[in-house]
Protein backbone atom coordinates (compact mmCIF):
# COMPACT_ATOMS: atom_id res chain seq x y z
CA UNK A 1 0.00 0.00 0.00
CA UNK A 2 2.82 2.37 0.85
CA UNK A 3 4.26 1.99 -2.65
CA UNK A 4 0.90 2.73 -4.25
CA UNK A 5 0.36 5.76 -2.04
CA UNK A 6 3.82 7.07 -3.00
CA UNK A 7 3.52 6.37 -6.72
CA UNK A 8 -0.20 6.96 -7.11
CA UNK A 9 -0.58 4.08 -9.56
CA UNK A 10 1.76 1.29 -10.57
CA UNK A 11 2.05 -2.02 -12.32
CA UNK A 12 3.42 -5.09 -10.61
CA UNK A 13 6.95 -4.48 -11.95
CA UNK A 14 6.98 -0.91 -10.59
CA UNK A 15 5.82 -2.14 -7.20
CA UNK A 16 8.57 -4.78 -7.18
CA UNK A 17 11.13 -2.09 -8.04
CA UNK A 18 10.14 -0.15 -4.92
CA UNK A 19 10.30 -3.10 -2.53
CA UNK A 20 13.36 -4.30 -0.65
CA UNK A 21 14.67 -7.73 -1.49
CA UNK A 22 13.58 -9.58 -4.59
CA UNK A 23 9.97 -10.67 -4.19
CA UNK A 24 8.58 -12.86 -6.95
CA UNK A 25 6.23 -11.32 -9.51
CA UNK A 26 3.52 -13.83 -8.62
CA UNK A 27 3.80 -13.02 -4.91
CA UNK A 28 3.39 -9.28 -5.44
CA UNK A 29 0.57 -9.79 -7.91
CA UNK A 30 -1.22 -12.12 -5.45
CA UNK A 31 -0.83 -9.58 -2.64
CA UNK A 32 -2.24 -6.81 -4.84
CA UNK A 33 -5.22 -9.02 -5.66
CA UNK A 34 -5.83 -9.70 -1.96
CA UNK A 35 -5.72 -5.95 -1.28
CA UNK A 36 -8.16 -5.48 -4.16
CA UNK A 37 -10.54 -8.11 -2.76
CA UNK A 38 -10.44 -6.31 0.59
CA UNK A 39 -11.33 -3.04 -1.13
CA UNK A 40 -8.05 -1.23 -0.50
CA UNK A 41 -6.85 -1.30 -4.13
CA UNK A 42 -8.43 -1.11 -7.58
CA UNK A 43 -6.96 -1.74 -11.01
CA UNK A 44 -7.34 -0.54 -14.57
CA UNK A 45 -6.11 -2.16 -17.77
CA UNK A 46 -3.57 -0.02 -19.57
CA UNK A 47 -1.86 -1.34 -22.71
CA UNK A 48 -2.36 -5.02 -21.85
CA UNK A 49 -1.26 -4.70 -18.22
CA UNK A 50 -2.96 -4.05 -14.93
CA UNK A 51 -2.17 -0.80 -13.17
CA UNK A 52 -3.09 -0.71 -9.49
CA UNK A 53 -4.02 2.32 -7.42
CA UNK A 54 -5.35 2.97 -3.91
CA UNK A 55 -9.12 2.78 -3.55
CA UNK A 56 -9.14 3.82 0.09
CA UNK A 57 -7.71 7.00 1.62
CA UNK A 58 -4.34 6.62 3.35
CA UNK A 59 -5.80 7.64 6.73
CA UNK A 60 -8.42 4.85 6.54
CA UNK A 61 -5.75 2.27 5.71
CA UNK A 62 -3.56 3.57 8.56
CA UNK A 63 -6.38 3.22 11.07
CA UNK A 64 -7.15 -0.30 9.89
CA UNK A 65 -3.48 -1.34 10.04
CA UNK A 66 -3.07 0.23 13.48
CA UNK A 67 -6.15 -1.56 14.83
CA UNK A 68 -4.80 -4.85 13.47
CA UNK A 69 -1.35 -4.20 14.97
CA UNK A 70 -2.80 -3.33 18.39
CA UNK A 71 -5.12 -6.35 18.39
CA UNK A 72 -2.47 -8.78 17.12
CA UNK A 73 0.62 -7.78 19.09
CA UNK A 74 -0.64 -5.77 22.07
CA UNK A 75 -3.75 -7.72 23.15
CA UNK A 76 -5.94 -4.82 22.03
CA UNK A 77 -4.33 -2.43 24.52
CA UNK A 78 -3.27 1.07 23.36
CA UNK A 79 -1.52 1.42 26.74
CA UNK A 80 0.79 -1.47 25.81
CA UNK A 81 1.59 0.23 22.50
CA UNK A 82 2.59 3.45 24.26
CA UNK A 83 4.60 1.47 26.80
CA UNK A 84 6.49 -0.27 23.98
CA UNK A 85 7.17 3.09 22.30
CA UNK A 86 8.50 4.86 25.36
CA UNK A 87 10.57 1.91 26.57
CA UNK A 88 12.16 1.05 23.22
CA UNK A 89 15.88 0.86 24.00
CA UNK A 90 16.89 1.06 20.33
CA UNK A 91 15.18 4.39 19.75
CA UNK A 92 14.87 7.01 22.42
CA UNK A 93 12.01 9.47 21.99
CA UNK A 94 13.09 13.10 22.00
CA UNK A 95 11.75 15.57 24.53
CA UNK A 96 9.75 17.16 21.72
CA UNK A 97 8.19 13.82 20.76
CA UNK A 98 7.30 13.06 24.38
CA UNK A 99 5.81 16.55 24.77
CA UNK A 100 3.72 16.08 21.61
CA UNK A 101 2.48 12.68 22.81
CA UNK A 102 1.50 14.28 26.14
CA UNK A 103 -0.33 17.04 24.23
CA UNK A 104 -2.24 14.48 22.18
CA UNK A 105 -3.29 12.65 25.35
CA UNK A 106 -4.39 15.90 26.97
CA UNK A 107 -6.30 16.87 23.84
CA UNK A 108 -8.11 13.49 23.91
CA UNK A 109 -9.04 14.09 27.55
CA UNK A 110 -10.47 17.53 26.75
CA UNK A 111 -12.58 16.05 23.96
CA UNK A 112 -13.91 13.46 26.39
CA UNK A 113 -12.19 10.53 24.71
CA UNK A 114 -11.10 8.93 28.00
CA UNK A 115 -13.10 6.52 30.12
DAFENWO-V778544 format. One record per pair of residues at least 6 apart in sequence whose C-alpha atoms are under 6 Angstrom apart, sorted by sequence separation. I is the first residue (numbers start at 1). J is the second residue. If there is no record, write none. Layout:
BEGIN
I:J ; I:J
END
This chain:
BEGIN
35:41 ; 36:42 ; 44:50 ; 70:76 ; 74:80 ; 44:51 ; 43:51 ; 43:52 ; 42:52 ; 42:53 ; 41:53 ; 41:54 ; 42:55 ; 41:55 ; 40:55 ; 40:56 ; 11:50 ; 11:51 ; 10:51 ; 10:52 ; 9:52 ; 9:53 ; 4:53
END
